[in-house]
């Protein structure tokens, strides 16, 4: 009996999911573009900041590696 109820519940969920998805998409389309941009603008700014930090960190590590390599090379002489 419980297996039958589980199967029936699963079938009802599967049949209602496309309707829920289309309803969500309609609601999302109704959101004005200005609100979308105001939500995504801080995210883009943070993404650019993170990219800049990663790039600068890579440059710093490369310079540090060059200095350490030179230091080791000079101490071996």
Backbone as JSON Lines, residues from 0, in Angstrom:
{"i":0,"aa":"X","n":[0.82,-1.2,0.0],"ca":[0.0,0.0,0.0],"c":[0.87,1.27,0.0]}
{"i":1,"aa":"X","n":[1.89,1.3,0.86],"ca":[2.74,2.48,0.93],"c":[3.54,2.67,-0.36]}
{"i":2,"aa":"X","n":[3.91,1.56,-0.99],"ca":[4.64,1.64,-2.27],"c":[3.75,2.26,-3.35]}
{"i":3,"aa":"X","n":[2.49,1.9,-3.33],"ca":[1.55,2.48,-4.29],"c":[1.4,3.99,-4.06]}
{"i":4,"aa":"X","n":[1.32,4.39,-2.79],"ca":[1.21,5.82,-2.48],"c":[2.47,6.57,-2.9]}
{"i":5,"aa":"X","n":[3.63,5.96,-2.67],"ca":[4.89,6.58,-3.09],"c":[4.92,6.77,-4.61]}
{"i":6,"aa":"X","n":[4.51,5.74,-5.33],"ca":[4.5,5.82,-6.8],"c":[3.53,6.89,-7.28]}
{"i":7,"aa":"X","n":[2.37,6.94,-6.64],"ca":[1.38,7.95,-7.04],"c":[1.88,9.36,-6.74]}
{"i":8,"aa":"X","n":[2.52,9.55,-5.59],"ca":[3.08,10.85,-5.24],"c":[4.17,11.25,-6.23]}
{"i":9,"aa":"X","n":[5.02,10.29,-6.59],"ca":[6.08,10.56,-7.55],"c":[5.51,10.96,-8.91]}
{"i":10,"aa":"X","n":[4.5,10.25,-9.35],"ca":[3.87,10.59,-10.64],"c":[3.22,11.97,-10.6]}
{"i":11,"aa":"X","n":[2.59,12.3,-9.49],"ca":[1.94,13.62,-9.41],"c":[2.99,14.73,-9.4]}
{"i":12,"aa":"X","n":[4.13,14.48,-8.73],"ca":[5.19,15.49,-8.72],"c":[5.78,15.65,-10.12]}
{"i":13,"aa":"X","n":[5.99,14.54,-10.81],"ca":[6.57,14.62,-12.15],"c":[5.64,15.33,-13.12]}
{"i":14,"aa":"X","n":[4.35,15.15,-12.95],"ca":[3.42,15.8,-13.86],"c":[3.27,17.29,-13.55]}
{"i":15,"aa":"X","n":[3.5,17.67,-12.29],"ca":[3.32,19.09,-11.94],"c":[4.61,19.89,-12.09]}
{"i":16,"aa":"X","n":[5.77,19.24,-12.19],"ca":[7.03,19.98,-12.3],"c":[7.1,20.88,-13.53]}
{"i":17,"aa":"X","n":[6.73,20.41,-14.71],"ca":[6.79,21.32,-15.87],"c":[5.9,22.55,-15.7]}
{"i":18,"aa":"X","n":[4.75,22.36,-15.07],"ca":[3.86,23.5,-14.84],"c":[4.49,24.49,-13.88]}
{"i":19,"aa":"X","n":[5.13,23.97,-12.82],"ca":[5.8,24.85,-11.86],"c":[6.95,25.59,-12.54]}
{"i":20,"aa":"X","n":[7.71,24.87,-13.35],"ca":[8.84,25.49,-14.04],"c":[8.37,26.6,-14.96]}
{"i":21,"aa":"X","n":[7.33,26.35,-15.72],"ca":[6.83,27.39,-16.64],"c":[6.28,28.58,-15.86]}
{"i":22,"aa":"X","n":[5.66,28.33,-14.72],"ca":[5.16,29.43,-13.89],"c":[6.32,30.27,-13.36]}
{"i":23,"aa":"X","n":[7.4,29.61,-12.92],"ca":[8.57,30.34,-12.44],"c":[9.19,31.17,-13.55]}
{"i":24,"aa":"X","n":[9.26,30.59,-14.74],"ca":[9.86,31.32,-15.86],"c":[9.02,32.54,-16.22]}
{"i":25,"aa":"X","n":[7.7,32.41,-16.16],"ca":[6.83,33.56,-16.43],"c":[7.04,34.66,-15.39]}
{"i":26,"aa":"X","n":[7.16,34.26,-14.11],"ca":[7.39,35.24,-13.06],"c":[8.74,35.94,-13.26]}
{"i":27,"aa":"X","n":[9.75,35.17,-13.66],"ca":[11.07,35.75,-13.88],"c":[11.04,36.72,-15.05]}
{"i":28,"aa":"X","n":[10.29,36.41,-16.09],"ca":[10.19,37.3,-17.24],"c":[9.48,38.6,-16.88]}
{"i":29,"aa":"X","n":[8.64,38.56,-15.86],"ca":[7.91,39.75,-15.46],"c":[8.77,40.73,-14.67]}
{"i":30,"aa":"X","n":[9.9,40.26,-14.15],"ca":[10.78,41.15,-13.39],"c":[11.38,42.16,-14.37]}
{"i":31,"aa":"X","n":[11.3,43.43,-14.08],"ca":[11.85,44.43,-14.99],"c":[13.36,44.28,-15.16]}
{"i":32,"aa":"X","n":[13.86,44.68,-16.3],"ca":[15.28,44.57,-16.59],"c":[16.12,45.4,-15.63]}
{"i":33,"aa":"X","n":[15.58,46.52,-15.16],"ca":[16.34,47.37,-14.24],"c":[16.65,46.62,-12.95]}
{"i":34,"aa":"X","n":[15.68,45.87,-12.46],"ca":[15.91,45.1,-11.23],"c":[16.95,44.02,-11.49]}
{"i":35,"aa":"X","n":[16.87,43.37,-12.65],"ca":[17.86,42.35,-12.98],"c":[19.26,42.94,-12.97]}
{"i":36,"aa":"X","n":[19.44,44.11,-13.59],"ca":[20.75,44.73,-13.65],"c":[21.21,45.18,-12.27]}
{"i":37,"aa":"X","n":[20.28,45.66,-11.46],"ca":[20.68,46.12,-10.12],"c":[21.09,44.94,-9.25]}
{"i":38,"aa":"X","n":[20.55,43.76,-9.54],"ca":[20.97,42.58,-8.78],"c":[22.31,42.04,-9.27]}
{"i":39,"aa":"X","n":[22.53,42.09,-10.58],"ca":[23.73,41.48,-11.15],"c":[24.94,42.41,-11.12]}
{"i":40,"aa":"X","n":[24.72,43.71,-11.03],"ca":[25.84,44.66,-11.05],"c":[26.81,44.43,-9.89]}
{"i":41,"aa":"X","n":[26.34,44.3,-8.64],"ca":[27.29,44.02,-7.55],"c":[28.02,42.69,-7.75]}
{"i":42,"aa":"X","n":[27.34,41.71,-8.32],"ca":[27.98,40.42,-8.54],"c":[29.1,40.55,-9.57]}
{"i":43,"aa":"X","n":[28.86,41.32,-10.64],"ca":[29.9,41.53,-11.65],"c":[31.07,42.3,-11.06]}
{"i":44,"aa":"X","n":[30.79,43.28,-10.23],"ca":[31.85,44.06,-9.61],"c":[32.7,43.16,-8.71]}
{"i":45,"aa":"X","n":[32.07,42.3,-7.94],"ca":[32.8,41.38,-7.06],"c":[33.61,40.4,-7.89]}
{"i":46,"aa":"X","n":[33.05,39.93,-8.98],"ca":[33.77,39.0,-9.85],"c":[35.02,39.65,-10.42]}
{"i":47,"aa":"X","n":[34.92,40.92,-10.84],"ca":[36.09,41.63,-11.37],"c":[37.14,41.82,-10.28]}
{"i":48,"aa":"X","n":[36.69,42.13,-9.07],"ca":[37.62,42.32,-7.95],"c":[38.37,41.02,-7.65]}
{"i":49,"aa":"X","n":[37.64,39.91,-7.64],"ca":[38.27,38.61,-7.38],"c":[39.25,38.27,-8.49]}
{"i":50,"aa":"X","n":[38.89,38.54,-9.74],"ca":[39.8,38.27,-10.85],"c":[41.07,39.09,-10.72]}
{"i":51,"aa":"X","n":[40.94,40.36,-10.35],"ca":[42.1,41.22,-10.18],"c":[42.99,40.71,-9.06]}
{"i":52,"aa":"X","n":[42.38,40.29,-7.95],"ca":[43.16,39.76,-6.82],"c":[43.91,38.5,-7.21]}
{"i":53,"aa":"X","n":[43.26,37.61,-7.95],"ca":[43.9,36.37,-8.38],"c":[45.05,36.68,-9.32]}
{"i":54,"aa":"X","n":[44.83,37.61,-10.24],"ca":[45.88,37.98,-11.2],"c":[47.07,38.58,-10.47]}
{"i":55,"aa":"X","n":[46.82,39.5,-9.53],"ca":[47.9,40.12,-8.77],"c":[48.62,39.11,-7.88]}
{"i":56,"aa":"X","n":[47.89,38.16,-7.34],"ca":[48.51,37.12,-6.52],"c":[49.45,36.27,-7.37]}
{"i":57,"aa":"X","n":[49.02,35.94,-8.57],"ca":[49.87,35.17,-9.47],"c":[51.14,35.93,-9.81]}
{"i":58,"aa":"X","n":[51.03,37.22,-10.09],"ca":[52.19,38.04,-10.39],"c":[53.13,38.1,-9.19]}
{"i":59,"aa":"X","n":[52.56,38.26,-7.99],"ca":[53.37,38.31,-6.78],"c":[54.14,37.01,-6.57]}
{"i":60,"aa":"X","n":[53.46,35.88,-6.77],"ca":[54.12,34.58,-6.6],"c":[55.22,34.38,-7.63]}
{"i":61,"aa":"X","n":[55.0,34.84,-8.87],"ca":[56.02,34.72,-9.9],"c":[57.26,35.55,-9.54]}
{"i":62,"aa":"X","n":[57.05,36.8,-9.09],"ca":[58.17,37.65,-8.69],"c":[58.92,37.07,-7.49]}
{"i":63,"aa":"X","n":[58.17,36.53,-6.55],"ca":[58.78,35.91,-5.38],"c":[59.63,34.71,-5.8]}
{"i":64,"aa":"X","n":[59.11,33.91,-6.72],"ca":[59.85,32.75,-7.21],"c":[61.15,33.19,-7.89]}
{"i":65,"aa":"X","n":[61.08,34.24,-8.7],"ca":[62.29,34.75,-9.38],"c":[63.31,35.23,-8.36]}
{"i":66,"aa":"X","n":[62.87,35.96,-7.35],"ca":[63.79,36.47,-6.33],"c":[64.44,35.34,-5.54]}
{"i":67,"aa":"X","n":[63.63,34.35,-5.16],"ca":[64.18,33.22,-4.41],"c":[65.15,32.43,-5.27]}
{"i":68,"aa":"X","n":[64.82,32.25,-6.54],"ca":[65.72,31.53,-7.45],"c":[67.05,32.27,-7.58]}
{"i":69,"aa":"X","n":[67.0,33.59,-7.74],"ca":[68.22,34.4,-7.83],"c":[69.03,34.31,-6.54]}
{"i":70,"aa":"X","n":[68.33,34.37,-5.41],"ca":[68.99,34.3,-4.11],"c":[69.71,32.96,-3.94]}
{"i":71,"aa":"X","n":[69.04,31.88,-4.31],"ca":[69.64,30.54,-4.21],"c":[70.82,30.43,-5.16]}
{"i":72,"aa":"X","n":[70.65,30.95,-6.37],"ca":[71.73,30.91,-7.35],"c":[72.94,31.68,-6.87]}
{"i":73,"aa":"X","n":[72.71,32.85,-6.25],"ca":[73.82,33.68,-5.74],"c":[74.5,33.04,-4.54]}
{"i":74,"aa":"X","n":[73.76,32.33,-3.71],"ca":[74.37,31.71,-2.53],"c":[75.2,30.48,-2.91]}
{"i":75,"aa":"X","n":[74.89,29.85,-4.03],"ca":[75.65,28.68,-4.47],"c":[77.02,29.04,-5.02]}
{"i":76,"aa":"X","n":[77.17,30.28,-5.49],"ca":[78.44,30.72,-6.1],"c":[79.51,30.87,-5.09]}
